[in-house]
């Protein structure tokens, strides 16, 4: 997740409603980058937000599947 307008923060919420991963500045500058491997099925939610509550503006979010390994 990246933005030129605010400090990006991304959280991944698992099927049970708890946060399973989060990132603030893992990307370039203040962009967030989250790499995560699913250990089971179910619905996951990506929360795209800001690090500071007053952060507002445009952002981009990219979701990409990695290689499948057995």
VENTA-V873626 format. One record per residue. N is the residue number from 1. PHI is phi in degrees with one decimal (* if undefined). BURIAL is b if it has 16 or more other ideal C-beta (glycine too) atoms within 10 Angstrom, else e. Layout:
((N | PHI | BURIAL) (N | PHI | BURIAL))
//
This chain:
((1 | * | b) (2 | -137.9 | b) (3 | -154.6 | b) (4 | -90.5 | e) (5 | -100.5 | e) (6 | -156.3 | b) (7 | -81.9 | e) (8 | -71.2 | b) (9 | -143.4 | b) (10 | -126.7 | b) (11 | -128.3 | b) (12 | -109.2 | b) (13 | -106.5 | b) (14 | -81.4 | b) (15 | -57.8 | e) (16 | -88.5 | e) (17 | 89.5 | e) (18 | -100.2 | e) (19 | -71.9 | e) (20 | -103.9 | e) (21 | -164.5 | e) (22 | -154.7 | b) (23 | -151.8 | b) (24 | -110.1 | b) (25 | -121.6 | e) (26 | -72.6 | e) (27 | -92.5 | e) (28 | -74.3 | e) (29 | 63.7 | e) (30 | -99.4 | b) (31 | -81.9 | b) (32 | -96.7 | b) (33 | -142.5 | e) (34 | -122.8 | b) (35 | -114.6 | e) (36 | -147.2 | e) (37 | -113.8 | e) (38 | -67.8 | e) (39 | -103.2 | e) (40 | -164.1 | e) (41 | -82.1 | e) (42 | 120.9 | e) (43 | -92.8 | e) (44 | -115.3 | e) (45 | -116.2 | e) (46 | -100.8 | e) (47 | -102.1 | e) (48 | -100.1 | e) (49 | -147.1 | b) (50 | -118.0 | b) (51 | -72.2 | e) (52 | -97.5 | e) (53 | -58.4 | e) (54 | -84.0 | e) (55 | -65.3 | b) (56 | -145.4 | e) (57 | 139.0 | e) (58 | -79.1 | e) (59 | -151.7 | b) (60 | -129.4 | e) (61 | -129.7 | e) (62 | -118.8 | e) (63 | -116.8 | e) (64 | -134.9 | e) (65 | -80.0 | e) (66 | -92.7 | e) (67 | -67.8 | e) (68 | -86.5 | e) (69 | -122.7 | e) (70 | -92.1 | e))
//
